[in-house]
């Protein structure tokens, strides 16, 4: 009886040992893969991509410029900051503002910029992209207030050029150049304002039409007067 129980328990014991052995191998495999990934993260080389620039700090100071390619960066001793030198853009979403004639509008656009001085962009400002976007948002509100609604509708490029100059002067101290600013949408803030503007434009069109009709009548009268003076028999 005991011999049979022992024999019947041997397969279960073998399966248990095999399972434990497999779990041990799995644990070793996991530990091994973890150590490999850690050693990979703690390499002595860093790669700077083409179109980018790196700055290596030794214990937080003495920045050294890193060019694209392989560069030495010793863990703990060195920290590396990387910058994108290619032309980039930030979006200015629907921004409420007022024109010089007190028309509430919504304006959105794209600000395109490029980093010219990596040292200033890295150490003269905390977050280049965020601060460039903040400058763009503030500039849109202030510059838009110097244009009337009709001026923006008639000449949007004038607003773009003014924004480009104002933003460029503000961010040049960070080693950043504003390449261009493009207004994407410009519209009244709500339907009521849009309806009032439509009525105003219709009234202006009617006024101009009346002026043209009056001028035409004056020209006709002057023509009759001149013809009567030259040919009295027609009177």
C-alpha positions as CSV (number, residue, x, y, z in Angstrom):
1,X,0.0,0.0,0.0
2,X,2.7,2.5,1.0
3,X,4.9,1.4,-2.0
4,X,2.0,2.1,-4.4
5,X,1.4,5.5,-2.8
6,X,5.1,6.3,-3.2
7,X,5.1,5.2,-6.8
8,X,2.0,7.3,-7.5
9,X,3.5,10.3,-5.9
10,X,6.7,10.2,-7.9
11,X,5.2,11.8,-11.1
12,X,3.7,14.6,-9.1
13,X,7.1,15.2,-7.4
14,X,8.8,15.2,-10.8
15,X,6.3,17.7,-12.2
16,X,6.7,19.9,-9.1
17,X,10.5,19.8,-9.4
18,X,10.3,20.6,-13.1
19,X,8.0,23.5,-12.5
20,X,10.3,24.9,-9.8
21,X,13.3,24.5,-12.1
22,X,11.4,26.3,-14.9
23,X,10.5,29.1,-12.6
24,X,14.1,29.4,-11.4
25,X,15.2,29.6,-15.0
26,X,12.6,32.2,-15.8
27,X,13.7,34.2,-12.8
28,X,17.3,34.0,-13.9
29,X,16.3,35.0,-17.4
30,X,14.3,38.0,-16.1
31,X,17.2,39.1,-13.9
32,X,19.6,38.7,-16.8
33,X,17.5,40.7,-19.1
34,X,17.1,43.4,-16.5
35,X,20.8,43.7,-15.9
36,X,21.4,44.0,-19.6
37,X,18.9,46.8,-20.0
38,X,20.4,48.6,-17.0
39,X,23.9,48.3,-18.4
40,X,22.5,49.5,-21.8
41,X,21.0,52.6,-20.1
42,X,24.3,53.3,-18.3
43,X,26.5,53.3,-21.4
44,X,29.4,55.7,-21.8
45,X,28.3,56.9,-25.2
46,X,25.4,59.2,-26.3
47,X,24.2,59.8,-29.8
48,X,23.3,63.3,-31.1
49,X,21.1,63.1,-34.2
50,X,21.7,65.1,-37.4
51,X,20.0,68.5,-37.1
52,X,20.4,68.5,-33.3
53,X,22.9,69.8,-30.9
54,X,24.0,68.6,-27.4
55,X,25.5,70.2,-24.4
56,X,27.4,68.1,-21.9
57,X,27.7,69.3,-18.3
58,X,30.2,67.9,-15.9
59,X,28.7,67.8,-12.4
60,X,26.2,70.5,-13.5
61,X,28.7,73.0,-14.9
62,X,31.3,73.6,-17.6
63,X,29.1,73.0,-20.7
64,X,30.7,71.4,-23.7
65,X,29.1,71.5,-27.1
66,X,28.4,68.0,-28.7
67,X,28.1,67.7,-32.4
68,X,26.0,65.1,-34.3
69,X,27.3,61.6,-33.9
70,X,28.8,59.5,-31.1
71,X,29.9,61.4,-28.0
72,X,31.3,60.4,-24.6
73,X,29.0,60.9,-21.6
74,X,30.0,59.2,-18.4
75,X,27.1,58.3,-16.1
76,X,26.7,60.3,-12.9
77,X,29.6,62.6,-13.9
78,X,28.0,63.9,-17.1
79,X,24.5,65.1,-18.0
80,X,23.5,65.8,-21.6
81,X,21.0,68.3,-22.9
82,X,19.9,68.1,-26.5
83,X,18.3,70.7,-28.7
84,X,16.5,70.5,-32.1
85,X,18.1,73.1,-34.4
86,X,15.6,72.5,-37.2
87,X,12.7,74.9,-37.9
88,X,9.8,74.1,-35.7
89,X,6.4,75.5,-35.1
90,X,3.9,76.1,-32.2
91,X,0.2,76.5,-32.6
92,X,-1.7,79.5,-31.2
93,X,-5.2,78.2,-30.7
94,X,-8.5,80.2,-31.0
95,X,-7.5,83.3,-29.0
96,X,-10.1,85.9,-27.9
97,X,-8.9,89.5,-28.6
98,X,-10.2,92.9,-29.6
99,X,-9.4,95.0,-32.7
100,X,-8.7,98.7,-32.5
101,X,-12.4,99.4,-33.3
102,X,-13.4,97.2,-30.3
103,X,-14.6,94.2,-32.3
104,X,-14.3,91.0,-30.3
105,X,-12.7,88.3,-32.5
106,X,-11.2,84.8,-32.4
107,X,-7.7,84.5,-33.9
108,X,-5.5,81.4,-34.4
109,X,-2.2,80.9,-36.2
110,X,1.1,79.1,-36.3
111,X,4.5,80.5,-35.2
112,X,7.5,79.2,-36.9
113,X,10.9,79.5,-35.2
114,X,14.5,78.2,-35.4
115,X,17.2,78.0,-32.8
116,X,20.3,80.0,-33.8
117,X,22.3,79.9,-30.6
118,X,22.1,76.6,-28.8
119,X,23.9,77.8,-25.7
120,X,21.4,80.6,-25.1
121,X,18.4,78.4,-25.9
122,X,19.7,75.8,-23.4
123,X,20.8,78.0,-20.5
124,X,19.1,81.4,-21.0
125,X,15.5,80.1,-20.8
126,X,13.9,77.2,-19.0
127,X,11.7,75.8,-21.7
128,X,12.2,77.2,-25.2
129,X,9.0,75.9,-26.9
130,X,6.7,76.8,-24.0
131,X,8.1,80.3,-23.6
132,X,8.0,81.0,-27.4
133,X,4.3,80.0,-27.4
134,X,3.6,82.3,-24.5
135,X,5.4,85.2,-26.3
136,X,3.4,84.4,-29.4
137,X,0.1,84.4,-27.5
138,X,0.8,87.7,-25.9
139,X,2.0,89.3,-29.1
140,X,-1.1,88.3,-31.0
141,X,-3.4,90.1,-28.5
142,X,-1.3,93.3,-28.3
143,X,-0.6,93.6,-32.1
144,X,-4.2,92.8,-33.1
145,X,-5.3,95.7,-30.9
146,X,-3.5,98.1,-33.3
147,X,-5.4,96.9,-36.4
148,X,-9.0,97.5,-37.2
149,X,-11.3,94.7,-38.3
150,X,-11.4,95.9,-41.9
151,X,-7.6,96.3,-42.0
152,X,-7.1,92.6,-41.1
153,X,-9.7,91.5,-43.6
154,X,-8.2,93.6,-46.4
155,X,-4.5,92.9,-45.6
156,X,-3.8,89.9,-43.5
157,X,-0.1,89.9,-44.6
158,X,0.4,93.2,-42.8
159,X,-0.7,91.6,-39.5
160,X,1.6,88.6,-40.2
161,X,4.6,90.8,-40.8
162,X,4.0,93.0,-37.7
163,X,3.7,89.9,-35.5
164,X,6.9,88.4,-37.0
165,X,8.8,91.6,-36.1
166,X,7.4,91.9,-32.6
167,X,7.9,88.2,-31.7
168,X,11.4,88.1,-33.3
169,X,12.5,91.1,-31.1
170,X,11.2,89.4,-28.0
171,X,12.8,86.0,-28.4
172,X,16.1,87.0,-30.0
173,X,17.7,87.2,-26.5
174,X,17.1,83.4,-26.2
175,X,19.1,82.6,-29.3
176,X,15.8,81.9,-31.2
177,X,14.8,83.4,-34.6
178,X,11.1,83.9,-35.5
179,X,11.1,82.9,-39.2
180,X,7.4,83.7,-39.8
181,X,3.9,83.9,-38.4
182,X,0.9,82.8,-40.3
183,X,-2.7,83.7,-39.3
184,X,-4.9,80.6,-39.9
185,X,-8.3,81.8,-38.9
186,X,-9.8,85.2,-38.1
187,X,-13.5,85.6,-37.3
188,X,-15.9,87.4,-35.0
189,X,-16.2,86.0,-31.5
190,X,-19.9,85.1,-31.9
191,X,-22.8,85.0,-34.3
192,X,-24.3,88.3,-33.0
193,X,-21.2,90.2,-33.6
194,X,-20.9,88.7,-37.1
195,X,-24.5,89.7,-37.9
196,X,-23.9,93.3,-36.7
197,X,-20.8,93.4,-38.9
198,X,-22.8,92.1,-41.9
199,X,-25.4,94.8,-41.4
200,X,-22.7,97.5,-41.1
201,X,-21.0,96.3,-44.3
202,X,-24.4,96.2,-46.1
203,X,-25.1,99.8,-44.9
204,X,-21.6,100.8,-46.2
205,X,-22.3,99.2,-49.6
206,X,-25.6,101.0,-49.8
207,X,-24.0,104.4,-48.9
208,X,-21.3,103.9,-51.6
209,X,-24.0,103.0,-54.1
210,X,-26.0,106.1,-53.3
211,X,-22.8,108.2,-53.7
212,X,-22.1,106.6,-57.1
213,X,-25.7,107.1,-58.2
214,X,-25.6,110.8,-57.1
215,X,-22.3,111.3,-58.9
216,X,-23.8,109.7,-62.0
217,X,-26.8,112.0,-61.9
218,X,-24.5,115.0,-61.5
219,X,-22.4,113.9,-64.5
220,X,-25.5,113.5,-66.6
221,X,-26.8,117.0,-65.6
222,X,-23.4,118.5,-66.3
223,X,-23.4,116.9,-69.7
224,X,-26.9,118.3,-70.5
225,X,-25.8,121.7,-69.3
226,X,-22.6,121.6,-71.5
227,X,-24.5,120.4,-74.6
228,X,-27.2,123.1,-74.1
229,X,-24.5,125.8,-73.8
230,X,-22.8,124.6,-77.0
231,X,-26.0,124.1,-79.0
232,X,-28.7,126.6,-77.9
233,X,-31.1,125.4,-80.5
234,X,-31.4,122.1,-78.5
235,X,-32.9,124.0,-75.5
